[in-house]
């Protein structure tokens, strides 16, 4: 759990204390999410014209990553190895644009996203599934 308290001074008059912007949050963060905040902190230290945009973008990035984590965790829980998850019924499904073979299409499709988002535990889990379970010969053309 990280409890963060950010205070930013008005860029037009940095000595004026009554124009401070304060943002407090209490959240559970992974190491990659802490990296995002460190990046935010470094950007602020260097000075920026548009501090609001920096904060907004960092918060958006965290939210998108939380959404990916939610989607991935539910795919793993309910549909691991299937082509896709049917979210309402919470069941895996193979019949789709990928054909009816259980190719783990969501796993294959998610590998690059997991890697780029820094979700290395999930990436390794997906990579291991591909190495052990994916069979190119089962793909019917």
Backbone torsions as a table, in degrees:
resi	resn	phi	psi	omega
1	UNK	NA	130.9	177.0
2	UNK	-116.9	130.2	173.2
3	UNK	-109.6	116.6	-175.5
4	UNK	-113.8	142.2	175.8
5	UNK	-134.6	108.4	-179.7
6	UNK	-102.4	133.0	175.3
7	UNK	-127.7	125.1	-178.6
8	UNK	-121.2	133.5	178.4
9	UNK	-84.9	154.7	175.5
10	UNK	-59.0	123.1	-176.2
11	UNK	-67.5	-22.8	-179.8
12	UNK	-78.5	-30.8	-179.8
13	UNK	-142.5	81.0	-172.4
14	UNK	-65.5	-13.9	179.8
15	UNK	-89.9	-10.0	-177.7
16	UNK	-86.2	110.9	-174.1
17	UNK	-77.5	-24.1	-176.2
18	UNK	-75.0	-8.2	178.1
19	UNK	-103.0	21.0	179.4
20	UNK	-71.1	144.9	172.9
21	UNK	-101.1	130.1	-179.5
22	UNK	-121.4	134.6	178.9
23	UNK	-134.2	120.1	178.9
24	UNK	-120.0	143.7	179.6
25	UNK	-150.8	149.6	174.4
26	UNK	-127.5	107.2	-173.2
27	UNK	-141.7	157.6	171.1
28	UNK	-89.8	124.8	-177.1
29	UNK	-125.8	141.3	172.7
30	UNK	-82.2	173.9	-179.9
31	UNK	-63.9	-35.9	179.7
32	UNK	-71.3	-30.9	176.1
33	UNK	-70.9	-35.0	174.0
34	UNK	-64.0	-34.9	176.2
35	UNK	-61.1	-38.5	178.3
36	UNK	-62.6	-44.7	179.5
37	UNK	-66.5	-35.9	176.8
38	UNK	-64.0	-41.7	176.8
39	UNK	-60.9	-42.7	177.2
40	UNK	-60.3	-45.7	-179.0
41	UNK	-62.5	-41.2	178.3
42	UNK	-65.1	-38.3	178.3
43	UNK	-63.5	-42.3	-179.7
44	UNK	-65.7	-42.1	-179.7
45	UNK	-61.3	-34.6	179.9
46	UNK	-74.6	-14.1	-177.8
47	UNK	88.2	136.6	179.9
48	UNK	-146.1	145.7	178.9
49	UNK	-72.1	-36.9	-171.9
50	UNK	-120.9	74.3	-176.9
51	UNK	-61.4	-37.4	179.6
52	UNK	-59.0	-40.3	179.5
53	UNK	-67.0	-38.3	179.1
54	UNK	-63.4	-46.1	179.2
55	UNK	-64.6	-46.4	179.4
56	UNK	-58.0	-46.2	-179.2
57	UNK	-64.5	-39.7	179.1
58	UNK	-66.6	-40.8	178.3
59	UNK	-67.8	-38.7	176.3
60	UNK	-62.2	-44.0	179.9
61	UNK	-59.7	-43.7	177.7
62	UNK	-62.9	-41.9	-179.1
63	UNK	-65.2	-43.5	179.0
64	UNK	-61.8	-40.5	179.4
65	UNK	-66.6	-39.7	176.2
66	UNK	-62.1	-40.4	179.1
67	UNK	-65.8	-40.7	177.6
68	UNK	-64.2	-42.0	179.2
69	UNK	-61.7	-43.4	178.3
70	UNK	-60.7	-48.3	-179.2
71	UNK	-63.7	-45.3	-178.0
72	UNK	-64.8	-46.2	-179.1
73	UNK	-59.3	-38.5	178.8
74	UNK	-73.1	-35.0	174.0
75	UNK	-61.8	-45.9	179.6
76	UNK	-60.9	-43.5	-176.2
77	UNK	-68.8	-42.4	-170.4
78	UNK	-108.3	-18.3	-171.1
79	UNK	-142.7	20.9	-175.1
80	UNK	-51.7	126.5	178.6
81	UNK	88.2	-14.5	177.1
82	UNK	-82.3	168.2	-179.6
83	UNK	-70.0	-36.9	-178.0
84	UNK	-156.4	165.5	177.8
85	UNK	-105.4	132.7	169.9
86	UNK	-92.4	105.8	-169.5
87	UNK	-66.3	-31.3	-178.0
88	UNK	-72.3	-47.2	-178.9
89	UNK	-85.4	-10.4	-178.4
90	UNK	55.6	47.2	179.1
91	UNK	-130.8	148.5	174.9
92	UNK	-75.7	155.1	-176.7
93	UNK	-143.1	136.6	178.5
94	UNK	-106.6	-34.4	-178.3
95	UNK	-71.2	110.3	-178.7
96	UNK	-162.3	-164.1	178.0
97	UNK	-63.0	-14.5	178.8
98	UNK	-88.5	0.9	-176.6
99	UNK	93.1	-171.1	-175.8
100	UNK	-101.9	1.9	178.2
101	UNK	-78.5	141.3	176.7
102	UNK	-77.2	87.6	-175.8
103	UNK	-95.4	-4.9	-175.3
104	UNK	64.4	42.3	-175.2
105	UNK	-55.9	-38.0	179.2
106	UNK	-66.7	-33.7	177.5
107	UNK	-67.0	-49.5	-179.8
108	UNK	-60.9	-42.7	-178.6
109	UNK	-69.0	-31.1	-175.5
110	UNK	-85.5	-12.6	-175.6
111	UNK	-53.9	-51.3	-177.7
112	UNK	-66.8	-37.1	179.6
113	UNK	-64.9	-46.4	178.6
114	UNK	-58.4	-43.3	-178.8
115	UNK	-64.7	-48.2	-177.6
116	UNK	-66.2	-28.9	179.5
117	UNK	-84.6	-1.5	178.6
118	UNK	75.9	19.7	179.9
119	UNK	-89.6	70.4	-169.4
120	UNK	-69.0	-34.7	176.5
121	UNK	-60.2	-47.8	179.8
122	UNK	-66.7	-39.4	177.9
123	UNK	-60.1	-46.1	-179.7
124	UNK	-63.9	-38.4	177.5
125	UNK	-61.1	-45.4	179.4
126	UNK	-66.8	-44.3	179.0
127	UNK	-59.2	-42.7	179.3
128	UNK	-64.7	-37.6	178.1
129	UNK	-62.8	-44.3	-179.8
130	UNK	-61.6	-44.0	-178.5
131	UNK	-64.2	-36.4	-174.4
132	UNK	-95.4	-33.0	-168.9
133	UNK	-112.2	-29.6	-174.2
134	UNK	-73.4	128.0	-179.2
135	UNK	-124.5	107.7	-179.0
136	UNK	-60.5	-30.9	-178.4
137	UNK	-67.9	-19.4	179.3
138	UNK	-80.8	-8.9	179.3
139	UNK	-76.1	119.9	-179.9
140	UNK	-97.5	127.8	-179.4
141	UNK	-93.0	NA	NA
